[in-house]
Amino acid sequence: MNRKSTIVCAAFAVAAYGLNPAYAETFTPIPALGNSVLDFDTQSGNYSGWQIADVGSINAIRTTLQVHRLGNDPRWIPTFSIILANSDRNVVFQLVSPKDDPPLFMFLKRHEGGKSADEQQFSTTVGVDEKLDVSIDWTPDGTVTVRAGEETRTINLGAPVTSLQLSGSTGEIEFNPLRIGHAAP
């Protein structure tokens, strides 16, 4: 583990309880990551990211996210993502503000070889400073299920998930609490 990963893991060990009780029945957070807060306050036209390169037995995320600010850039729109990947394939849960103003639209997308292979849009939108409960689970074969608010979408990665990344561009998003761990089948 490199120094940056060690610092990030230590930061994730800071407790921030407050998880929706419905998630607690089958979810166990990874002790080294604990209950955490992650805040990307990313200037317009810039990108922030955090990654677990090898998810091992991790197969679930529980978080409440909140977009605090939408930036404005001539080339880049405000975009916030949770990415599950395996080599050249990924599944992305994404919040996007195409006009640099609320609302943010939510998508679940699958990419292969850098090209879009499937896309599902959620009907719910999210406003600035509006809290959204999100749970993401994945199976050993790469089936990814995302529940955002009251809506659920599922896409198959077509391979086991090997890495996890959270990112933000041209705005500020907070994951509070951010819980990464294992959900029982």
GUDO-521126 format. One record per residue (C-alpha): residue in three letters; x, y, z. Coordinates in Angstrom, 3 decimals, decimal comma, always signed. Example, Ala and Ser with C-alpha at 12.3 -4.5 7.8 and 13.67 -1.06 7.14 Angstrom:
BEGIN
+------+----------+----------+----------+
: code :        x :        y :        z :
+------+----------+----------+----------+
:  ALA :  +12,300 :   -4,500 :   +7,800 :
:  SER :  +13,670 :   -1,060 :   +7,140 :
+------+----------+----------+----------+
***
This chain:
BEGIN
+------+----------+----------+----------+
: code :        x :        y :        z :
+------+----------+----------+----------+
:  MET :   +0,000 :   +0,000 :   +0,000 :
:  ASN :   +1,485 :   +3,359 :   -0,961 :
:  ARG :   +1,615 :   +6,400 :   +1,332 :
:  LYS :   -1,400 :   +8,081 :   -0,308 :
:  SER :   -3,532 :   +4,935 :   +0,135 :
:  THR :   -2,431 :   +4,635 :   +3,759 :
:  ILE :   -3,426 :   +8,236 :   +4,470 :
:  VAL :   -6,775 :   +7,798 :   +2,752 :
:  CYS :   -7,467 :   +4,534 :   +4,606 :
:  ALA :   -6,602 :   +6,199 :   +7,897 :
:  ALA :   -8,964 :   +9,047 :   +7,082 :
:  PHE :  -11,698 :   +6,533 :   +6,318 :
:  ALA :  -11,289 :   +5,007 :   +9,764 :
:  VAL :  -12,835 :   +8,131 :  +11,327 :
:  ALA :  -16,322 :   +7,185 :  +12,538 :
:  ALA :  -19,393 :   +8,947 :  +11,163 :
:  TYR :  -22,456 :   +6,850 :  +12,049 :
:  GLY :  -25,922 :   +7,564 :  +10,694 :
:  LEU :  -26,661 :   +4,769 :   +8,207 :
:  ASN :  -30,221 :   +4,035 :   +7,161 :
:  PRO :  -31,365 :   +1,081 :   +9,363 :
:  ALA :  -32,680 :   -0,849 :   +6,335 :
:  TYR :  -29,093 :   -1,214 :   +5,081 :
:  ALA :  -27,667 :   -2,363 :   +8,419 :
:  GLU :  -29,361 :   -5,774 :   +8,369 :
:  THR :  -27,093 :   -7,323 :   +5,731 :
:  PHE :  -24,157 :   -4,923 :   +5,526 :
:  THR :  -20,826 :   -5,125 :   +7,397 :
:  PRO :  -18,304 :   -2,312 :   +6,885 :
:  ILE :  -14,644 :   -3,212 :   +6,378 :
:  PRO :  -12,901 :   -2,348 :   +9,689 :
:  ALA :   -9,927 :   -0,578 :   +8,068 :
:  LEU :  -12,280 :   +1,742 :   +6,179 :
:  GLY :  -14,926 :   +2,077 :   +8,861 :
:  ASN :  -17,546 :   +4,756 :   +8,614 :
:  SER :  -16,057 :   +7,727 :   +6,843 :
:  VAL :  -16,662 :  +11,070 :   +5,233 :
:  LEU :  -15,237 :  +11,909 :   +1,809 :
:  ASP :  -15,611 :  +15,432 :   +0,420 :
:  PHE :  -14,400 :  +16,387 :   -3,057 :
:  ASP :  -14,368 :  +20,184 :   -3,298 :
:  THR :  -13,074 :  +20,351 :   -6,869 :
:  GLN :  -12,529 :  +23,624 :   -8,670 :
:  SER :  -14,145 :  +24,160 :  -12,064 :
:  GLY :  -12,348 :  +22,321 :  -14,848 :
:  ASN :  -10,517 :  +20,038 :  -12,405 :
:  TYR :  -10,941 :  +16,422 :  -11,304 :
:  SER :  -10,667 :  +14,690 :   -7,910 :
:  GLY :  -10,631 :  +10,969 :   -7,297 :
:  TRP :  -10,086 :   +8,259 :   -4,713 :
:  GLN :   -9,593 :   +4,582 :   -5,522 :
:  ILE :   -9,321 :   +1,084 :   -4,103 :
:  ALA :   -7,231 :   -0,759 :   -6,701 :
:  ASP :   -8,090 :   -4,269 :   -5,425 :
:  VAL :  -11,531 :   -4,633 :   -3,824 :
:  GLY :  -10,884 :   -8,188 :   -2,608 :
:  SER :  -13,984 :   -9,349 :   -0,706 :
:  ILE :  -15,624 :   -5,915 :   -0,749 :
:  ASN :  -18,967 :   -6,062 :   -2,563 :
:  ALA :  -21,022 :   -3,132 :   -1,291 :
:  ILE :  -21,148 :   +0,594 :   -0,643 :
:  ARG :  -23,585 :   +2,503 :   +1,546 :
:  THR :  -23,532 :   +6,275 :   +1,505 :
:  THR :  -25,557 :   +9,426 :   +1,724 :
:  LEU :  -24,329 :  +11,882 :   -0,852 :
:  GLN :  -24,899 :  +15,573 :   -1,163 :
:  VAL :  -23,763 :  +17,916 :   -3,942 :
:  HIS :  -22,901 :  +21,237 :   -2,296 :
:  ARG :  -21,741 :  +23,231 :   -5,307 :
:  LEU :  -21,896 :  +23,127 :   -9,098 :
:  GLY :  -19,014 :  +24,801 :  -10,873 :
:  ASN :  -18,921 :  +26,376 :  -14,305 :
:  ASP :  -16,312 :  +25,598 :  -16,951 :
:  PRO :  -16,401 :  +26,072 :  -20,732 :
:  ARG :  -15,160 :  +22,498 :  -21,335 :
:  TRP :  -16,323 :  +20,375 :  -18,378 :
:  ILE :  -19,755 :  +19,963 :  -16,813 :
:  PRO :  -20,225 :  +19,090 :  -13,122 :
:  THR :  -19,995 :  +15,280 :  -12,881 :
:  PHE :  -19,808 :  +12,996 :   -9,833 :
:  SER :  -19,247 :   +9,238 :  -10,114 :
:  ILE :  -18,871 :   +5,921 :   -8,332 :
:  ILE :  -17,040 :   +3,562 :  -10,693 :
:  LEU :  -16,715 :   -0,226 :  -10,438 :
:  ALA :  -14,215 :   -1,652 :  -12,922 :
:  ASN :  -12,395 :   -4,667 :  -14,307 :
:  SER :   -9,580 :   -4,011 :  -16,822 :
:  ASP :  -11,241 :   -2,280 :  -19,806 :
:  ARG :  -14,829 :   -2,545 :  -18,503 :
:  ASN :  -16,615 :   -0,398 :  -15,963 :
:  VAL :  -20,008 :   +0,348 :  -14,479 :
:  VAL :  -20,567 :   +3,959 :  -13,446 :
:  PHE :  -23,216 :   +5,445 :  -11,183 :
:  GLN :  -23,126 :   +9,081 :  -12,194 :
:  LEU :  -24,714 :  +12,410 :  -11,282 :
:  VAL :  -24,462 :  +15,026 :  -14,013 :
:  SER :  -25,553 :  +18,644 :  -14,331 :
:  PRO :  -25,545 :  +19,376 :  -18,078 :
:  LYS :  -26,371 :  +23,079 :  -17,618 :
:  ASP :  -24,107 :  +23,786 :  -14,591 :
:  ASP :  -27,357 :  +24,333 :  -12,653 :
:  PRO :  -29,693 :  +22,011 :  -10,767 :
:  PRO :  -31,131 :  +19,524 :  -11,156 :
:  LEU :  -28,542 :  +16,780 :  -11,421 :
:  PHE :  -29,550 :  +13,752 :  -13,466 :
:  MET :  -28,586 :  +10,217 :  -12,396 :
:  PHE :  -27,395 :   +7,429 :  -14,676 :
:  LEU :  -26,104 :   +3,884 :  -14,427 :
:  LYS :  -23,757 :   +3,213 :  -17,343 :
:  ARG :  -21,586 :   +0,350 :  -18,602 :
:  HIS :  -18,512 :   +0,922 :  -20,759 :
:  GLU :  -16,327 :   -1,584 :  -22,608 :
:  GLY :  -13,051 :   -0,598 :  -24,202 :
:  GLY :  -13,805 :   +3,061 :  -23,508 :
:  LYS :  -17,123 :   +2,941 :  -25,387 :
:  SER :  -20,647 :   +3,123 :  -23,997 :
:  ALA :  -22,323 :   -0,305 :  -23,980 :
:  ASP :  -25,459 :   +0,333 :  -21,885 :
:  GLU :  -27,070 :   +3,293 :  -20,136 :
:  GLN :  -30,028 :   +3,551 :  -17,785 :
:  GLN :  -31,371 :   +6,858 :  -16,511 :
:  PHE :  -33,057 :   +7,264 :  -13,139 :
:  SER :  -36,291 :   +9,271 :  -13,178 :
:  THR :  -35,406 :  +11,023 :   -9,915 :
:  THR :  -33,261 :  +14,152 :  -10,043 :
:  VAL :  -31,205 :  +15,702 :   -7,258 :
:  GLY :  -30,867 :  +19,342 :   -6,217 :
:  VAL :  -27,932 :  +21,146 :   -4,639 :
:  ASP :  -27,610 :  +20,321 :   -0,915 :
:  GLU :  -30,282 :  +17,603 :   -1,239 :
:  LYS :  -29,302 :  +14,375 :   +0,543 :
:  LEU :  -29,561 :  +11,118 :   -1,414 :
:  ASP :  -29,161 :   +7,642 :   +0,121 :
:  VAL :  -27,292 :   +5,312 :   -2,220 :
:  SER :  -26,536 :   +1,608 :   -1,883 :
:  ILE :  -24,463 :   -0,299 :   -4,415 :
:  ASP :  -23,984 :   -4,069 :   -4,342 :
:  TRP :  -22,206 :   -6,362 :   -6,770 :
:  THR :  -21,998 :  -10,115 :   -7,214 :
:  PRO :  -18,939 :  -12,259 :   -8,039 :
:  ASP :  -20,001 :  -12,363 :  -11,722 :
:  GLY :  -20,142 :   -8,551 :  -11,910 :
:  THR :  -23,872 :   -7,859 :  -11,613 :
:  VAL :  -24,104 :   -4,350 :  -10,146 :
:  THR :  -27,289 :   -3,135 :   -8,437 :
:  VAL :  -27,680 :   +0,523 :   -7,492 :
:  ARG :  -30,442 :   +1,867 :   -5,299 :
:  ALA :  -30,596 :   +5,665 :   -5,325 :
:  GLY :  -33,395 :   +7,018 :   -3,180 :
:  GLU :  -36,382 :   +4,802 :   -3,999 :
:  GLU :  -35,189 :   +3,702 :   -7,471 :
:  THR :  -33,153 :   +0,621 :   -8,342 :
:  ARG :  -31,186 :   -0,149 :  -11,516 :
:  THR :  -29,053 :   -3,195 :  -12,403 :
:  ILE :  -26,314 :   -3,686 :  -15,021 :
:  ASN :  -23,924 :   -6,590 :  -15,516 :
:  LEU :  -20,251 :   -5,667 :  -15,864 :
:  GLY :  -19,610 :   -9,017 :  -17,575 :
:  ALA :  -16,625 :   -9,735 :  -15,317 :
:  PRO :  -15,841 :   -9,635 :  -11,594 :
:  VAL :  -15,397 :   -6,150 :  -10,094 :
:  THR :  -11,731 :   -5,617 :   -9,225 :
:  SER :  -11,526 :   -1,885 :   -8,433 :
:  LEU :  -13,608 :   +0,934 :   -7,011 :
:  GLN :  -13,249 :   +4,659 :   -7,634 :
:  LEU :  -15,125 :   +7,735 :   -6,439 :
:  SER :  -14,651 :  +10,964 :   -8,344 :
:  GLY :  -15,846 :  +14,509 :   -8,824 :
:  SER :  -15,284 :  +17,241 :  -11,369 :
:  THR :  -16,249 :  +20,904 :  -11,506 :
:  GLY :  -18,099 :  +21,035 :   -8,195 :
:  GLU :  -18,319 :  +19,738 :   -4,656 :
:  ILE :  -19,791 :  +16,427 :   -3,503 :
:  GLU :  -19,779 :  +14,951 :   -0,011 :
:  PHE :  -20,225 :  +11,252 :   +0,808 :
:  ASN :  -21,329 :  +11,297 :   +4,468 :
:  PRO :  -21,264 :   +8,679 :   +5,770 :
:  LEU :  -19,310 :   +6,579 :   +3,285 :
:  ARG :  -19,337 :   +2,922 :   +4,255 :
:  ILE :  -17,546 :   +0,311 :   +2,161 :
:  GLY :  -17,830 :   -3,344 :   +3,046 :
:  HIS :  -19,586 :   -6,618 :   +2,476 :
:  ALA :  -23,286 :   -7,340 :   +2,015 :
:  ALA :  -24,521 :  -10,868 :   +2,622 :
:  PRO :  -26,386 :  -12,481 :   -0,289 :
+------+----------+----------+----------+
***
